[in-house]
């Protein structure tokens, strides 16, 4: 179906010669978002491990989902995200807080609104496909993502699979990584536009605040950056500086908030290793107090 959609657009595109290119892309993005939002929103929320139902058929968050939701509930009563304690995935909790403010404690309605917001994912994937090859490839990739999200909603009662209607950071992180990749492509296509390097770093920083693992993308991109722009080492050096600057602009405010309440954001990997050594193997050491 995805290939058929791309082939259909490839056949239709020559017939749209009179439409400006930017307007065609705007219409394509709007159409993809509307279709995705409608399909994902109308699919009912299925009971699953992270959101089991009760005897009254009401669903409540459980396990990791409960952790994120409780973190947003503290913000609702004025005690700050996660009760003012250290937390590295604050961006998604902030989204949950705003959804609670708009829709109260109705999780079904909240998750429907979240699915509508997350419907931007196929749009970003369309832009990536458009940037890499053509609108036809972009449409094919967008259709794949639409069906992937739809299947994850249907199959969530059988398989623990991240979906646009789950209180988890996985789907949001995928969107953040997609935005990051799109900006990298735009930047490398036009390296003279240095503001794209800053925006790329900013997108990476926000994605790190969804899942800290995204930090691993930074050394990979810097390594590729120096290979791509050799022997223009000044260009590579300036790009590296601007990339890191953009990342720090988006993460530093929350990092400064975390320091007096626990541990720095970029220390989280080492800290978790220490926690495992202490909790599971009895290894004692100097571990910052996470409280």
C-alpha positions in Angstrom: 0.0 0.0 0.0 2.9 2.4 0.8 4.5 1.6 -2.5 1.2 2.1 -4.3 0.7 5.5 -2.7 4.2 6.6 -3.7 3.7 5.3 -7.3 0.3 7.1 -7.5 1.9 10.4 -6.5 4.7 9.8 -9.0 2.1 9.5 -11.7 0.1 12.5 -10.5 2.9 14.9 -9.8 3.5 15.9 -13.5 -0.1 17.0 -13.7 0.4 19.6 -11.0 2.9 21.7 -12.9 0.9 24.9 -12.2 1.0 24.6 -8.5 4.0 26.3 -6.7 6.4 23.7 -5.1 6.2 25.2 -1.6 2.3 25.2 -1.8 2.3 21.6 -2.9 4.4 20.6 0.0 2.2 22.5 2.4 -0.9 20.8 1.1 0.8 17.4 1.2 1.9 17.9 4.9 -1.6 19.2 5.9 -3.3 16.2 4.1 -0.9 13.7 5.7 -1.5 15.2 9.2 -5.3 15.3 8.8 -5.5 11.7 7.6 -3.1 10.5 10.3 -4.9 12.4 13.1 -8.3 11.0 12.0 -7.1 7.4 11.8 -5.1 7.4 15.1 -7.8 9.3 17.0 -10.7 7.1 16.0 -8.9 3.9 16.9 -10.1 3.0 20.5 -7.5 2.7 23.3 -7.0 -1.0 24.1 -6.2 -2.3 27.6 -2.5 -3.2 27.8 0.3 -3.7 30.3 1.1 0.0 30.7 -2.6 1.0 30.9 -4.7 -1.9 32.2 -8.5 -1.6 32.7 -10.4 -2.1 35.9 -13.7 -3.8 36.9 -15.5 -0.7 35.7 -13.6 -0.8 32.4 -11.7 2.4 33.3 -8.1 2.4 32.3 -5.3 3.8 34.5 -1.5 4.1 33.9 0.7 1.4 35.4 4.4 0.8 35.7 6.5 3.4 33.6 3.3 5.1 32.4 2.3 5.6 36.1 5.7 7.2 36.8 5.3 9.7 34.0 1.7 10.5 34.9 2.4 11.0 38.6 5.2 13.3 37.7 2.7 15.5 35.8 0.2 15.3 38.6 2.7 16.9 41.0 3.0 19.8 38.5 -0.8 20.2 38.5 -0.9 20.9 42.2 2.0 23.3 42.1 4.8 21.1 43.4 6.8 21.1 40.2 7.5 18.2 37.8 8.1 15.0 39.7 7.6 16.8 43.0 10.7 19.0 42.4 13.1 16.0 42.3 15.6 15.2 39.7 14.1 13.8 36.5 15.8 13.6 33.0 12.7 13.0 30.8 10.9 16.3 31.7 9.7 17.3 28.3 7.1 14.5 28.0 5.9 15.1 31.5 5.4 18.8 30.6 3.2 17.6 27.7 1.2 15.4 30.0 0.7 18.3 32.4 -0.8 20.5 29.7 -3.0 17.7 28.5 -4.3 17.2 32.0 -4.9 21.0 32.3 -7.0 20.8 29.1 -8.8 17.5 29.5 -8.7 16.8 33.2 -8.3 13.1 34.3 -10.1 11.6 31.3 -7.2 9.5 30.0 -9.1 8.3 27.0 -9.7 11.9 25.8 -6.1 12.8 26.8 -4.6 10.0 24.7 -6.8 10.9 21.8 -5.5 14.5 21.9 -1.9 13.1 22.2 -2.5 10.9 19.1 -3.6 14.0 17.2 -0.4 15.8 18.3 1.8 12.9 17.5 0.2 12.7 14.0 3.0 15.1 13.0 5.3 12.1 12.9 4.4 10.9 9.3 4.6 14.6 8.2 8.2 14.8 9.3 9.0 11.5 7.7 7.4 12.8 4.4 9.8 15.8 4.6 12.7 13.5 5.1 11.8 11.4 2.1 11.2 14.6 0.1 14.6 15.8 1.1 16.4 12.5 0.4 14.8 11.7 -3.0 11.3 12.9 -4.0 7.7 13.5 -2.9 6.9 10.0 -4.0 9.4 8.5 -1.5 8.1 10.9 1.2 4.5 9.7 0.7 5.5 6.0 0.8 7.4 6.5 4.1 4.6 8.6 5.6 2.1 5.8 4.7 4.3 3.2 6.4 4.5 5.3 9.6 0.7 5.9 9.5 0.1 2.1 9.3 2.7 1.4 11.9 1.0 3.7 14.4 -2.4 2.2 13.5 -1.2 -1.3 13.9 0.5 -0.5 17.3 -2.9 0.7 18.6 -4.7 -2.4 17.4 -2.1 -4.8 18.7 -1.4 -3.1 22.0 -3.7 -5.6 23.9 -1.5 -8.5 22.7 2.0 -6.9 22.4 3.7 -4.3 24.6 4.3 -1.9 21.7 4.8 1.8 21.9 1.8 3.6 20.3 0.6 7.2 19.9 -1.9 6.5 22.7 0.5 5.3 25.4 2.0 7.3 28.2 5.5 6.5 27.2 8.4 8.5 25.8 9.2 6.1 23.0 6.8 7.5 20.3 7.7 11.1 21.2 11.4 10.3 21.0 10.9 8.8 17.5 9.4 12.2 16.5 12.3 14.1 18.0 14.9 11.9 16.2 13.0 12.3 12.9 13.1 16.1 13.3 16.8 15.9 14.1 17.5 13.9 11.0 15.5 16.3 8.8 17.4 19.3 10.1 20.7 17.4 9.6 19.8 16.8 6.0 18.8 20.5 5.5 22.0 21.7 7.1 24.3 19.4 5.1 22.5 20.4 1.9 23.2 24.1 2.7 26.2 24.2 5.0 26.5 28.0 4.7 23.3 28.4 6.6 24.8 28.2 10.1 21.5 28.7 11.9 20.5 25.2 10.8 23.4 23.8 12.9 22.0 25.6 15.9 18.5 24.3 15.2 19.8 20.8 14.8 21.5 21.0 18.2 18.3 22.4 19.7 16.3 19.5 18.3 18.8 17.0 19.7 18.7 18.7 23.1 14.9 18.5 23.3 15.0 14.9 22.2 17.6 14.2 25.0 14.9 15.6 27.4 12.6 12.8 26.2 15.1 10.0 26.4 18.7 10.6 27.4 19.9 7.8 25.1 19.6 10.3 22.2 22.8 11.9 23.4 24.6 9.1 21.5 23.6 10.8 18.3 25.9 13.7 19.1 29.3 11.9 18.7 28.1 10.0 15.7 27.1 13.3 13.9 30.2 15.1 14.9 32.4 12.2 13.6 30.5 12.3 10.3 30.6 16.1 10.2 34.4 16.1 10.2 34.6 13.4 7.5 32.1 15.3 5.2 33.7 18.7 5.4 37.4 17.6 5.2 39.7 19.3 4.5 37.6 22.4 5.4 38.5 21.9 9.1 37.3 25.4 10.1 33.9 24.7 8.7 33.7 21.4 10.6 35.0 23.0 13.8 32.4 25.9 13.6 29.6 23.4 12.8 30.6 21.3 15.9 30.6 24.4 18.1 27.2 25.6 16.9 25.7 22.1 17.1 26.8 21.7 20.8 25.7 25.3 21.5 22.2 24.6 20.2 22.0 21.5 22.3 23.1 23.3 25.5 20.6 26.2 24.9 17.7 23.7 25.0 19.0 21.6 27.9 20.9 24.0 30.2 17.8 25.6 31.9 16.5 22.2 33.0 20.0 21.0 33.9 20.5 24.0 36.2 17.2 23.2 37.8 18.3 19.6 38.3 21.7 20.2 39.9 20.5 21.4 43.3 17.9 18.6 43.3 19.9 15.6 42.4 22.4 15.0 39.5 23.3 16.8 36.3 21.5 15.6 33.2 24.6 14.5 31.3 25.8 12.5 34.3 22.7 10.2 34.2 24.4 7.3 32.4 27.2 7.0 34.9 24.8 7.5 37.8 22.6 4.7 36.6 25.6 2.3 36.3 26.5 3.2 39.9 22.9 2.6 41.0 22.9 -0.9 39.5 26.3 -1.7 41.1 25.1 -0.6 44.5 21.6 -2.1 44.4 22.3 -5.4 42.8 25.9 -6.1 43.7 26.4 -4.3 47.0 29.2 -2.1 45.6 29.6 1.0 47.8 30.8 4.3 46.5 30.2 8.0 46.3 26.8 8.3 44.7 24.9 11.6 44.6 21.7 11.7 46.5 18.9 11.5 43.9 16.4 13.0 46.4 
